[in-house]
Amino acid sequence: MPNIMWTWQEATLIAVLLAAGRVAMNRRGLWPRAQPAVHELALIIGLYAVWQLAGALAVGGLQDAAARGRWIWDAERTLRLPSEAWLQGLVLPHRLLVEAANLFYYSAHFTVLILFLIWLFVRHRDVYPRWRTTLGLVTTACLLIQFLPVAPPRLVPGIGIVDTAVLYHQSVYATSAVSADELSAMPSVHAAWSLFVAVCAWHVTTSRWRYLGCVHAAVTIWVIVITGNHYWADALVAAALLVLTLAAQRSTRSLWSRASPRWRVKVAAWGGGVWAGVRATRQSGGTGGDGGNGS
C-alpha cells in the first residue's frame, strides 16, 4: 500500500512554503483574513514534520527496541491488563474489518486532527491559541520519550502478535529492513492526538457532536492495538502526558491570575517592548506592516 503520510522532509517543505506564502501575503497586503489560517496551518504541519523527524532520529537498533517492547509486554501481564494478542485474535478472522483498521491507522489520525483544528480555528477562535499550545506541548513530550526506541508488538518475537498490514499487503514500510520510524511505539502519538480531540471538543462545545471526539479516541486506541502497532501502555502514557500538560497549563494560569498587578504590568511591558523592537527591526528592513498572526 502506498504511504499516504508525508515524510518529515515533505512536511517541512510544505510548512516552509506556507510560511513563505504568509510572509508574502503580509508584505503585499493580500487576503488579510486568510493570513492567520495560513500561519496556523504552517505551524501545525511544522509540528507534524518534527514528529516524523523524531521517529527517524531515534537512537538504537531493533534488538534493544525489541527488548524494551518485551519488558512493556511483561509488565502489562504482571498488571493483568487484557492481552493485545487476545484482542487481535477476535478480529483476525474478519478480513474487511482488519483491512479497514489498517487504513484507519495510516490515514485517519492526522486527517481528523487537521479537520478538527480547522473547525476549532473557525468556530472557537478565542480559545484556539490555548488548545493549540496544549497540542504542541503534549506532542513534544511524546517526541522526547520516543528518542528512546521501543519496538511495537508486531516486531517483538514470541508474543503472538501479527503484523496485520503485512498480512494483507497494506504495509507502507519496506519489508527488507526495519526503519527507525517503526521503533517509536512508546508513547502513542495516535492516542495522544485522538484524546486531545476528545478532551478539547468536550470542553469547547456543548453540542451532541462532541461525542464524536470520544468515539474517535476509542476507535483509535482499538485500532492501534489490534493492528499490532501499540501496547495498551503506549495509550496510557499518552493519556497521562495529556493530563499532565493540561494540569501544568491550569497551574500556570492560576499563578498568573494570583500574581500582583504590578508584576503583571511589568511582564506585559517587557513583552510589549520586545515585540515593538521586533516590529521596528522588520520595518527598517522594508518588510512593511506586521499583519495578524491569529494567536
PAZAPA-4460 file (N, C-alpha, C; in steps of 0.05 Angstrom, whole numbers, plus 32768, in hexadecimal, padded with zeros to 4 digits):
% residues 295
    n_x    n_y    n_z   ca_x   ca_y   ca_z    c_x    c_y    c_z   seq   type   mol
   8011   7FE8   8000   8000   8000   8000   8012   8019   8000     1      M     A
   800C   802C   7FEF   801D   8045   7FEF   801A   8054   8009     2      P     A
   8030   8060   8011   8030   806F   802A   8025   808B   8024     3      N     A
   800D   8090   802F   8000   80AA   802A   8007   80BF   803F     4      I     A
   8018   80B6   8053   8021   80C9   8067   803A   80D8   805C     5      M     A
   803C   80F1   8062   8054   8100   805A   806C   80F8   806A     6      W     A
   8083   80F8   805D   809C   80F5   806B   80A2   8110   8079     7      T     A
   80B7   8110   808A   80BD   8129   8098   80C8   813D   8084     8      W     A
   80D5   8134   806F   80DF   8146   805A   80C8   8153   804B     9      Q     A
   80B4   8143   8043   809D   814E   8035   808E   8161   8046    10      E     A
   8089   8159   805F   807A   816B   8071   8089   8185   8076    11      A     A
   80A3   8183   8079   80B3   819B   807E   80B1   81AE   8066    12      T     A
   80B3   81A3   804E   80B1   81B3   8035   8096   81C1   8034    13      L     A
   8081   81B2   803A   8066   81BE   8038   8063   81D4   804D    14      I     A
   806D   81CF   8066   806B   81E3   807B   807B   81FC   8073    15      A     A
   8093   81F9   8067   80A3   8210   805F   8095   8220   8049    16      V     A
   8089   8211   8036   807B   821F   8020   8063   822F   802B    17      L     A
   8055   8223   803E   803E   8231   804A   8048   824A   8059    18      L     A
   805D   8247   8068   8068   825E   8077   8071   8274   8064    19      A     A
   807E   826C   804E   8087   827F   803A   806F   828D   802E    20      A     A
   805A   827E   8028   8042   828A   801D   8035   829D   8031    21      G     A
   8036   8297   804A   802B   82A8   805F   803A   82C3   805F    22      R     A
   8055   82C1   805E   8065   82DA   805D   8060   82EA   8044    23      V     A
   805E   82DC   802E   8059   82EB   8014   803D   82F9   8015    24      A     A
   8029   82EB   801F   800F   82F7   8021   800F   830F   8034    25      M     A
   801E   830D   804A   8020   8323   805D   802E   833B   8050    26      N     A
   8043   8337   8042   8052   834D   8036   8042   835B   8020    27      R     A
   8032   834C   8012   8023   8357   7FFC   8006   8360   8005    28      R     A
   8000   835A   801D   7FE5   8361   8027   7FCF   8351   801B    29      G     A
   7FD5   8338   8013   7FC1   8327   8005   7FB2   8316   8019    30      L     A
   7F99   8313   8015   7F88   8300   8024   7F8D   8301   8042    31      W     A
   7F8A   8317   804F   7F90   8319   806C   7F81   8306   807D    32      P     A
   7F68   82FF   8075   7F58   82EC   8085   7F63   82D0   8083    33      R     A
   7F70   82CA   806D   7F7A   82AF   8069   7F96   82AB   8076    34      A     A
   7FA3   82C0   807C   7FBF   82BE   8087   7FC0   82AF   80A1    35      Q     A
   7FAF   82B4   80B5   7FB0   82A4   80CD   7FAD   8286   80C9    36      P     A
   7F9B   827E   80B7   7F97   8262   80B1   7FB0   8255   80A5    37      A     A
   7FBD   8264   8092   7FD5   8259   8086   7FEB   8257   809B    38      V     A
   7FED   826B   80AC   8000   826A   80C2   7FFD   8252   80D4    39      H     A
   7FE5   824C   80DC   7FDF   8235   80ED   7FE4   821B   80DF    40      E     A
   7FDD   8219   80C5   7FE1   8201   80B6   7FFF   81FB   80B4    41      L     A
   800F   820F   80B0   802C   820C   80AE   8037   8201   80C9    42      A     A
   802D   820C   80DF   8035   8203   80FA   802F   81E5   80FE    43      L     A
   8016   81DD   80F8   800E   81C2   80FD   801D   81AE   80EB    44      I     A
   8020   81B5   80D2   802F   81A3   80C0   804D   81A2   80C8    45      I     A
   8057   81B8   80D2   8072   81B8   80DD   8075   81A6   80F5    46      G     A
   8060   81A6   8106   8060   8194   811D   805F   8177   8114    47      L     A
   8050   8171   80FF   804F   8156   80F4   806A   814E   80E9    48      Y     A
   8079   8161   80DC   8093   815B   80D2   80A6   8154   80E8    49      A     A
   80A5   8162   80FF   80B6   815C   8115   80B0   8140   8120    50      V     A
   8096   8139   8121   808E   811E   812A   809B   8109   8118    51      W     A
   8099   810D   80FE   80A5   80F9   80EC   80C3   80F8   80EE    52      Q     A
   80CF   8110   80F2   80ED   8111   80F5   80F6   8102   810E    53      L     A
   80E7   8106   8124   80EE   80F8   813D   80EE   80DA   8139    54      A     A
   80DB   80CF   812A   80DB   80B3   8125   80F3   80AA   8115    55      G     A
   80FB   80BB   8102   8112   80B4   80F1   812C   80B6   8100    56      A     A
   812E   80C6   8115   8147   80CB   8123   8149   80BA   813D    57      L     A
   8136   80A9   8142   8137   8099   815A   8151   8088   815B    58      A     A
   815E   8088   8172   8178   807B   8173   8175   805F   817E    59      V     A
   8183   804C   8172   8182   8030   817B   8178   801E   8165    60      G     A
   817D   8004   8168   8175   7FF1   8153   815D   7FE1   815B    61      G     A
   8156   7FCE   8149   813E   7FBE   814D   8141   7FAC   8166    62      L     A
   8159   7FA2   816B   815C   7F8F   8181   8156   7F9D   819C    63      Q     A
   8161   7FB4   81A0   815B   7FC3   81B9   813E   7FCB   81BA    64      D     A
   8133   7FD4   81A4   8117   7FDD   81A3   8105   7FC6   81A9    65      A     A
   810B   7FAE   819E   80FA   7F97   81A3   80FC   7F8E   81C0    66      A     A
   8113   7F91   81CC   8116   7F8B   81E9   8105   7F9D   81FA    67      A     A
   8104   7FB7   81F3   80F3   7FC9   8202   80D5   7FC3   81FE    68      R     A
   80CE   7FBB   81E5   80B3   7FB4   81DF   80AB   7F9B   81EF    69      G     A
   80BD   7F88   81F1   80B7   7F70   8201   80B4   7F76   821E    70      R     A
   80C3   7F8A   8228   80C1   7F92   8244   80A5   7F9E   8249    71      W     A
   809C   7FAE   8237   8081   7FBA   8239   806C   7FA4   8239    72      I     A
   806F   7F91   8227   805C   7F7B   8225   805B   7F6C   823F    73      W     A
   8072   7F65   824A   8072   7F56   8263   8067   7F67   827A    74      D     A
   806C   7F81   827A   8061   7F92   828F   8043   7F93   828E    75      A     A
   8038   7F94   8276   801B   7F94   8272   800F   7F7A   827C    76      E     A
   801C   7F63   8277   8012   7F4A   8281   8013   7F49   82A0    77      R     A
   8028   7F54   82AB   8029   7F56   82C9   8012   7F66   82D4    78      T     A
   800B   7F7C   82C6   7FF5   7F8D   82CF   7FDA   7F82   82C6    79      L     A
   7FDA   7F6B   82B9   7FC2   7F5D   82B0   7FB1   7F6E   829D    80      R     A
   7FBE   7F7D   828C   7FB0   7F8B   8277   7FA7   7F77   8262    81      L     A
   7F91   7F7C   8254   7F87   7F6A   823F   7F9D   7F66   822A    82      P     A
   7FA0   7F4E   8221   7FB5   7F47   820D   7FAE   7F54   81F2    83      S     A
   7FC2   7F62   81E6   7FBE   7F6C   81CB   7FBB   7F56   81B7    84      E     A
   7FC8   7F3F   81BC   7FC6   7F28   81AA   7FA9   7F1D   81AB    85      A     A
   7F9D   7F1C   81C2   7F82   7F13   81C4   7F6F   7F25   81B5    86      W     A
   7F72   7F3F   81B8   7F60   7F52   81AA   7F64   7F50   818C    87      L     A
   7F7D   7F4D   8183   7F82   7F4A   8167   7F76   7F31   815C    88      Q     A
   7F78   7F1C   816C   7F6D   7F02   8163   7F4F   7F03   815D    89      G     A
   7F41   7F15   816B   7F24   7F17   8167   7F1D   7F22   814B    90      L     A
   7F2F   7F33   8140   7F28   7F40   8126   7F37   7F34   810E    91      V     A
   7F4C   7F24   8113   7F5B   7F19   80FC   7F4B   7F09   80E9    92      L     A
   7F36   7EFA   80F1   7F26   7EEC   80DE   7F16   7EFD   80CB    93      P     A
   7F13   7F17   80D1   7F02   7F29   80C2   7F14   7F3B   80B1    94      H     A
   7F19   7F33   8099   7F2D   7F40   8088   7F26   7F5E   8082    95      R     A
   7F0D   7F63   807B   7F05   7F7E   8074   7F09   7F91   808C    96      L     A
   7F03   7F87   80A4   7F06   7F97   80BC   7F23   7F9D   80C1    97      L     A
   7F34   7F8A   80BD   7F51   7F8E   80C1   7F5C   7FA1   80AC    98      V     A
   7F54   7F9E   8093   7F5E   7FB0   807E   7F55   7FCD   8084    99      E     A
   7F3C   7FD0   808E   7F32   7FEB   8094   7F43   7FF6   80AB   100      A     A
   7F4A   7FE6   80BF   7F5A   7FEF   80D5   7F76   7FF8   80CC   101      A     A
   7F81   7FE9   80BA   7F9C   7FF0   80AF   7F9A   800B   80A1   102      N     A
   7F86   800F   8091   7F83   8028   8082   7F7E   803F   8096   103      L     A
   7F6E   803B   80AA   7F69   804F   80BE   7F83   8057   80CC   104      F     A
   7F93   8044   80D3   7FAC   8049   80E2   7FBE   805C   80D2   105      Y     A
   7FC0   8058   80B8   7FD3   8067   80A9   7FC8   8081   809E   106      Y     A
   7FAE   8085   80A0   7FA3   809D   8093   7F92   80AF   80A4   107      S     A
   7F83   80A3   80B7   7F6E   80B2   80C4   7F78   80C6   80D9   108      A     A
   7F8D   80BE   80E8   7F93   80CE   8100   7F9C   80EA   80F9   109      H     A
   7FAD   80ED   80E4   7FB6   8108   80DD   7FA0   8117   80CE   110      F     A
   7F91   8109   80BE   7F7B   8116   80AF   7F66   8121   80C2   111      T     A
   7F5F   8111   80D6   7F4B   811A   80EA   7F56   8131   80FA   112      V     A
   7F6F   8130   8101   7F7B   8146   8111   7F7A   8160   8102   113      L     A
   7F82   8160   80E8   7F82   8178   80D8   7F65   8183   80D5   114      I     A
   7F52   8172   80CF   7F36   817B   80CC   7F2C   8186   80E6   115      L     A
   7F33   817A   80FD   7F2A   8183   8117   7F36   819F   811D   116      F     A
   7F50   81A2   8117   7F5D   81BC   811C   7F51   81D2   810A   117      L     A
   7F4A   81CB   80F2   7F3D   81DF   80E0   7F22   81E7   80ED   118      I     A
   7F13   81D4   80F6   7EF9   81DA   8103   7EFD   81EB   811C   119      W     A
   7F11   81E3   812C   7F16   81F2   8144   7F1F   820F   813E   120      L     A
   7F2F   8213   8129   7F39   822D   8122   7F22   823F   8117   121      F     A
   7F10   8232   8108   7EF9   8242   80FC   7EE3   8247   8110   122      V     A
   7EDC   8234   8121   7EC5   8236   8132   7ECC   8240   814E   123      R     A
   7EE4   823B   8157   7EEC   8242   8173   7F07   8250   8173   124      H     A
   7F09   8265   8164   7F23   8273   8161   7F2E   827D   817C   125      R     A
   7F1C   8284   818F   7F25   828F   81A8   7F35   827C   81B9   126      D     A
   7F2E   8262   81B7   7F3D   824E   81C7   7F51   823E   81B6   127      V     A
   7F52   8243   819C   7F63   8234   818B   7F81   8235   8194   128      Y     A
   7F8C   824D   8199   7FA9   824E   81A0   7FB0   823D   81B9   129      P     A
   7F9E   823D   81CD   7FA4   822D   81E5   7FA4   820F   81DE   130      R     A
   7F91   8206   81CE   7F90   81E9   81C8   7FA6   81E1   81B4   131      W     A
   7FAD   81F4   81A2   7FC4   81EE   8190   7FDD   81EB   81A0   132      R     A
   7FE1   81FB   81B5   7FF8   81F8   81C7   7FF7   81DD   81D5   133      T     A
   7FE0   81D5   81DE   7FDD   81BA   81EB   7FE6   81A4   81D8   134      T     A
   7FDD   81A6   81BF   7FE5   8191   81AB   8004   8191   81A7   135      L     A
   800F   81A9   81A5   802C   81AB   81A1   803C   819F   81B9   136      G     A
   8033   81A5   81D1   8041   819C   81E9   803F   817D   81EC   137      L     A
   8027   8172   81E8   8025   8155   81EC   8033   8146   81D6   138      V     A
   8033   8151   81BD   8042   8144   81A8   8060   8145   81AD   139      T     A
   806A   815B   81B6   8086   815E   81BD   808E   814A   81D3   140      T     A
   807D   8147   81E7   8083   8134   81FC   8085   8117   81F1   141      A     A
   8072   8110   81DF   8073   80F6   81D2   808D   80F2   81C2   142      C     A
   8095   8107   81B4   80AD   8105   81A3   80C6   8101   81B3   143      L     A
   80C8   810E   81CA   80DF   810C   81DB   80E3   80EF   81E5   144      L     A
   80CC   80E2   81EB   80CE   80C6   81F4   80D4   80B4   81DD   145      I     A
   80CA   80BB   81C5   80CE   80A9   81AE   80EB   80A8   81A4   146      Q     A
   80FC   80BB   81AD   8118   80B9   81A6   8125   809F   81B0   147      F     A
   8118   8093   81C5   8121   8079   81CE   810F   8064   81C0   148      L     A
   811A   8055   81AC   8109   8044   819B   80FD   802D   81AA   149      P     A
   80E4   8028   81A4   80D5   8011   81AF   80C7   8003   8197   150      V     A
   80CC   7FEA   8194   80BF   7FDB   817E   80A1   7FD7   8183   151      A     A
   8091   7FDA   816F   8074   7FD4   8173   8070   7FB6   8176   152      P     A
   8059   7FAE   8180   8054   7F91   8185   8059   7F80   816C   153      P     A
   8052   7F8A   8154   8055   7F7A   813C   8072   7F74   8135   154      R     A
   8085   7F82   8142   80A1   7F7D   813D   80AF   7F6F   8154   155      L     A
   80A0   7F67   8168   80AB   7F59   817F   80A6   7F3B   817C   156      V     A
   80BA   7F2B   8179   80B6   7F0E   8174   80AC   7F00   818D   157      P     A
   809C   7EEB   8188   8094   7ED9   819D   807C   7EE2   81AE   158      G     A
   806E   7EF8   81A6   8057   7F00   81B7   803D   7EFB   81A8   159      I     A
   803E   7EF2   818F   8026   7EEA   8181   8017   7F01   8174   160      G     A
   8024   7F17   816E   8017   7F2D   8161   801D   7F2D   8143   161      I     A
   8008   7F2F   8133   800B   7F2E   8116   800D   7F4B   810B   162      V     A
   801E   7F4F   80F7   801F   7F69   80E9   8009   7F69   80D5   163      D     A
   7FF2   7F75   80DB   7FDB   7F73   80CA   7FDF   7F81   80AF   164      T     A
   7FEF   7F96   80AF   7FF4   7FA5   8096   8004   7F93   8082   165      A     A
   8017   7F84   808D   8026   7F72   807C   8014   7F5B   8073   166      V     A
   8004   7F51   8085   7FF2   7F3A   8080   7FE1   7F3F   8068   167      L     A
   7FD7   7F58   8064   7FC5   7F5E   804E   7FD1   7F71   803A   168      Y     A
   7FEC   7F72   803A   7FFB   7F81   8026   7FF3   7F9F   8026   169      H     A
   7FF0   7FAA   803E   7FE9   7FC6   8041   8000   7FD6   804F   170      Q     A
   8016   7FC9   8053   802C   7FD7   8062   8038   7FED   8051   171      S     A
   803D   8004   805E   804A   801A   8050   8068   801A   8054   172      V     A
   8072   8007   8064   808E   8005   8069   809C   7FF1   8057   173      Y     A
   80B5   7FF5   8052   80C5   7FE2   8043   80C7   7FC7   8052   174      A     A
   80C5   7FB1   8044   80C5   7F97   8051   80E2   7F8D   8056   175      T     A
   80F6   7F99   8049   8111   7F90   804B   811F   7F97   8065   176      S     A
   8117   7FAE   8071   8124   7FB7   8089   8110   7FC8   809A   177      A     A
   8115   7FC8   80B3   8105   7FD8   80C6   810F   7FF4   80C7   178      V     A
   80FE   8007   80C2   8106   8023   80C3   8105   802E   80E0   179      S     A
   8114   8043   80E5   8113   8050   80FF   80F7   8059   8107   180      A     A
   80E8   8062   80F3   80CD   806C   80F8   80BB   8057   8104   181      D     A
   80C1   803E   80FE   80B0   8028   8108   80B6   8022   8126   182      E     A
   80CC   802D   8130   80D4   8027   814C   80CC   803D   815F   183      L     A
   80B6   804A   815A   80AD   8060   816B   8091   805A   8176   184      S     A
   808F   8042   8181   8075   8039   818B   806C   8048   81A5   185      A     A
   8080   804E   81B6   807A   8059   81D1   8081   8076   81D2   186      M     A
   806F   8089   81D9   8052   8084   81DB   8045   8087   81BF   187      P     A
   802B   8083   81BE   801D   8084   81A4   8013   80A0   819E   188      S     A
   801F   80AC   818A   8015   80C7   8181   7FF9   80C5   8176   189      V     A
   7FF3   80AE   8169   7FD8   80A9   8160   7FC4   80AC   8177   190      H     A
   7FCA   809F   818D   7FB9   80A1   81A5   7FB8   80BD   81B0   191      A     A
   7FCF   80CA   81B2   7FD1   80E5   81BD   7FC0   80F8   81AE   192      A     A
   7FC2   80F7   8193   7FB3   810A   8182   7F95   8104   8184   193      W     A
   7F8D   80EB   8183   7F71   80E5   8184   7F65   80EC   819F   194      S     A
   7F74   80E8   81B5   7F6A   80F0   81CF   7F69   810F   81D1   195      L     A
   7F7C   811C   81C5   7F7B   813A   81C4   7F61   8143   81B6   196      F     A
   7F5A   8137   81A0   7F42   813F   8191   7F2A   813B   81A3   197      V     A
   7F29   8124   81B1   7F12   811E   81C2   7F0F   8131   81D9   198      A     A
   7F25   8137   81E7   7F25   8148   81FE   7F1F   8165   81F6   199      V     A
   7F2B   816E   81E1   7F27   8189   81D7   7F0A   818D   81CE   200      C     A
   7EFF   817B   81BF   7EE4   817D   81B6   7ED0   817E   81CD   201      A     A
   7ED6   816E   81E1   7EC5   816C   81F9   7EC4   8187   8208   202      W     A
   7EDB   8195   8208   7EDD   81AE   8216   7ED2   81C6   8207   203      H     A
   7ED5   81C6   81ED   7ECF   81DF   81DE   7EB2   81E0   81D3   204      V     A
   7EA4   81C9   81D3   7E89   81CA   81C8   7E77   81B8   81D9   205      T     A
   7E5D   81BF   81D9   7E49   81AF   81E7   7E38   819F   81D3   206      T     A
   7E3F   81A1   81B9   7E31   8193   81A4   7E33   8175   81A8   207      S     A
   7E1F   8167   81A0   7E20   814A   81A1   7E35   813E   818F   208      R     A
   7E3F   814E   817C   7E54   8145   816A   7E6E   8141   8178   209      W     A
   7E71   814C   8190   7E8A   8148   819F   7E8E   812B   81A7   210      R     A
   7E79   811B   81A7   7E7C   80FE   81AD   7E8C   80F0   8197   211      Y     A
   7E8D   80FC   817F   7E9D   80F0   816A   7EBA   80F0   8171   212      L     A
   7EC3   8104   8180   7EDF   8104   8189   7EE5   80ED   819A   213      G     A
   7ED3   80E6   81AC   7ED7   80CF   81BE   7ED7   80B5   81AD   214      C     A
   7EC5   80B3   819A   7EC4   809C   8189   7EDE   8099   8179   215      V     A
   7EE7   80AF   816E   7F01   80AF   815F   7F18   80A5   8170   216      H     A
   7F19   80AF   8189   7F2F   80A6   819B   7F2D   8088   81A1   217      A     A
   7F15   807F   81A6   7F11   8062   81AC   7F18   8051   8194   218      A     A
   7F10   8059   817C   7F16   804A   8164   7F34   804A   815F   219      V     A
   7F41   8061   8163   7F5D   8063   815E   7F6D   8050   8170   220      T     A
   7F66   8050   818A   7F75   803F   819D   7F70   8021   8196   221      I     A
   7F57   801B   818E   7F51   7FFF   8186   7F62   7FF8   816D   222      W     A
   7F64   800A   815A   7F72   8005   8141   7F90   8001   8146   223      V     A
   7F9C   8013   8156   7FB9   8011   815A   7FC1   7FF7   8168   224      I     A
   7FAE   7FEC   8178   7FB4   7FD3   8185   7FB0   7FBB   8173   225      V     A
   7F99   7FBA   8165   7F93   7FA1   8156   7FA4   7F9F   813D   226      I     A
   7FB0   7FB5   8134   7FC2   7FB3   811D   7FDE   7FAC   8125   227      T     A
   7FE3   7FAA   813F   7FFE   7FA2   8148   8012   7FB9   8149   228      G     A
   8008   7FD1   8147   801B   7FE8   8147   8020   7FF4   8162   229      N     A
   8010   7FEE   8176   8014   7FFA   8190   800A   7FE7   81A6   230      H     A
   8016   7FEC   81BE   800D   7FDE   81D6   7FF8   7FF0   81E4   231      Y     A
   7FEA   7FE4   81F7   7FD8   7FF4   8207   7FE7   800A   8215   232      W     A
   7FFF   8003   821E   8010   8016   822D   8016   802F   821D   233      A     A
   8018   802D   8203   801E   8044   81F2   8008   8058   81F3   234      D     A
   7FEF   804E   81F4   7FD8   8060   81F6   7FD5   806C   8212   235      A     A
   7FDB   805B   8226   7FD9   8065   8242   7FED   807B   8247   236      L     A
   8006   8078   823D   801A   808D   8241   8012   80A6   8232   237      V     A
   8008   80A3   821A   7FFF   80BA   820B   7FE9   80C9   821A   238      A     A
   7FD6   80BA   8225   7FC1   80C7   8235   7FCC   80D5   824D   239      A     A
   7FDF   80C9   825B   7FEC   80D6   8272   7FFA   80EF   826A   240      A     A
   8007   80EF   8253   8015   8108   824A   8001   811E   8244   241      L     A
   7FEB   8117   8239   7FD6   812B   8233   7FCB   8137   824D   242      L     A
   7FC6   8125   8261   7FBC   812F   827B   7FD0   8141   8288   243      V     A
   7FEA   8139   8288   7FFF   814A   8294   8002   8165   8286   244      L     A
   7FFF   8164   826B   8000   817D   825C   7FEA   8190   8263   245      T     A
   7FD2   8186   8264   7FBB   8196   826C   7FBD   81A1   8288   246      L     A
   7FC7   8190   829A   7FCB   8198   82B6   7FE0   81AE   82B8   247      A     A
   7FF6   81AB   82A9   800B   81BF   82A9   8001   81DA   829E   248      A     A
   7FF1   81D9   8289   7FE6   81F2   827E   7FD3   81FF   8292   249      Q     A
   7FC3   81EE   829F   7FB0   81FA   82B2   7FBF   8206   82CA   250      R     A
   7FD4   81F9   82D3   7FE3   8204   82E9   7FF0   821F   82E1   251      S     A
   7FFA   8220   82C9   8007   8238   82BF   7FF3   824F   82BE   252      T     A
   7FDB   8249   82B4   7FC7   825E   82B2   7FBE   8267   82CE   253      R     A
   7FBD   8254   82E1   7FB6   825B   82FC   7FCB   826C   8309   254      S     A
   7FE4   8266   8305   7FFA   8276   8310   7FF9   8292   8304   255      L     A
   7FF4   8294   82EB   7FF3   82AE   82DD   7FDC   82BF   82E8   256      W     A
   7FC5   82B2   82ED   7FAE   82C1   82F7   7FB2   82CB   8314   257      S     A
   7FC3   82BC   8323   7FC8   82C5   833F   7FE0   82D8   8341   258      R     A
   7FEE   82DC   832B   8005   82ED   832C   7FFC   830A   8331   259      A     A
   800E   8319   833E   8007   8335   8344   8003   8345   832A   260      S     A
   7FF1   8358   832A   7FED   8369   8312   8006   8377   8309   261      P     A
   8016   837F   831C   802F   838D   8315   8042   837B   8305   262      R     A
   8045   8362   830F   8056   834F   8301   804C   8348   82E5   263      W     A
   8031   8345   82E3   8025   833F   82C9   8029   8356   82B5   264      R     A
   8027   836E   82C0   802C   8385   82AE   8049   8386   82A4   265      V     A
   805B   837F   82B6   8078   837F   82AE   807D   8369   8298   266      K     A
   8071   8352   829C   8075   833D   8288   8068   8345   826D   267      V     A
   8050   8350   826E   8043   8359   8256   8053   836F   8248   268      A     A
   805E   8381   8258   806F   8397   824C   8088   838C   8240   269      A     A
   8094   8378   824D   80AC   836C   8241   80A6   835E   8227   270      W     A
   8090   834E   8227   8088   8341   820E   8081   8354   81F8   271      G     A
   8073   836A   81FF   806C   837F   81EB   8085   838C   81E0   272      G     A
   8099   8390   81F2   80B2   839C   81E8   80C1   838B   81D5   273      G     A
   80C2   8371   81DB   80CF   835E   81C9   80C1   835D   81AE   274      V     A
   80A6   835C   81AF   8098   835B   8195   809B   8375   8186   275      W     A
   809C   838B   8194   80A0   83A5   8186   80BB   83A5   8178   276      A     A
   80CF   839A   8186   80EA   8399   817A   80EA   8388   8161   277      G     A
   80DC   8371   8162   80DA   8360   814A   80CD   836E   8133   278      V     A
   80B7   837C   8139   80A8   838A   8124   80BA   83A0   8118   279      R     A
   80C8   83AF   8129   80DA   83C4   811F   80F0   83B8   810D   280      A     A
   80FA   83A2   8115   810F   8395   8104   8104   838D   80E9   281      T     A
   80EC   8381   80E9   80E0   8378   80D1   80DA   8390   80BE   282      R     A
   80D0   83A6   80CA   80C8   83BD   80BA   80E1   83CA   80AF   283      Q     A
   80F7   83CB   80BE   810F   83D7   80B4   811B   83C7   809D   284      S     A
   8114   83AD   809D   811E   839C   8088   810C   839C   8070   285      G     A
   80F7   83AD   8071   80E5   83AF   805A   80D1   839A   8057   286      G     A
   80CA   838D   806E   80B7   8377   806C   809A   8381   806F   287      T     A
   8096   839A   8076   807B   83A5   8077   806E   839D   8092   288      G     A
   8052   839F   8092   8043   839A   80AA   8045   837D   80B3   289      G     A
   803D   8379   80CC   8040   835E   80D7   8029   834B   80D1   290      D     A
   8011   8356   80CD   7FFA   8344   80C7   7FF3   8333   80DF   291      G     A
   7FDC   8327   80DE   7FD3   8316   80F4   7FDF   82FA   80F2   292      G     A
   7FE4   82EE   8109   7FEE   82D3   8109   7FDA   82BF   8114   293      N     A
   7FC2   82C9   811B   7FAD   82B6   8123   7FB2   82AA   813E   294      G     A
   7FC6   82B4   814E   7FCA   82A8   8168   7FBD   82B8   817E   295      S     A
***
